[in-house]
């Protein structure tokens, strides 16, 4: 029964040279290797991210760790800008007064 949506399927598969099959198989193998490599790299990145995280145990203090991280970010920005709070605040996308306040709270400068 034929209608406007009918398609004809050949009784025999098209004549494709064996070379094309080998090339397709090689491509599939290469893609599989790339997928494995990507998965391996993602696992390594996650491992590296975990290395810098503190142990979460009974002594863990979330706010102390956040303050420690803020302090490191501010110190790095100040090093990158030669100690300029104005430039460091721009790098950190903070208002200069906010950066100064955080520096005082983290005891990076005297109050």
Number of C-alpha atoms within 10 A of each C-alpha: 3 7 6 5 5 8 8 6 7 7 6 6 7 7 6 8 8 9 9 10 11 11 11 12 12 12 12 12 12 12 12 12 12 12 12 12 12 12 12 11 12 12 12 12 12 10 11 11 10 11 10 8 9 10 10 9 7 6 7 11 11 10 9 10 13 11 14 12 12 15 18 12 14 21 16 14 20 19 12 13 15 11 13 12 19 16 16 24 20 13 14 14 10 13 14 16 12 11 19 18 15 17 19 13 14 15 11 14 11 8 9
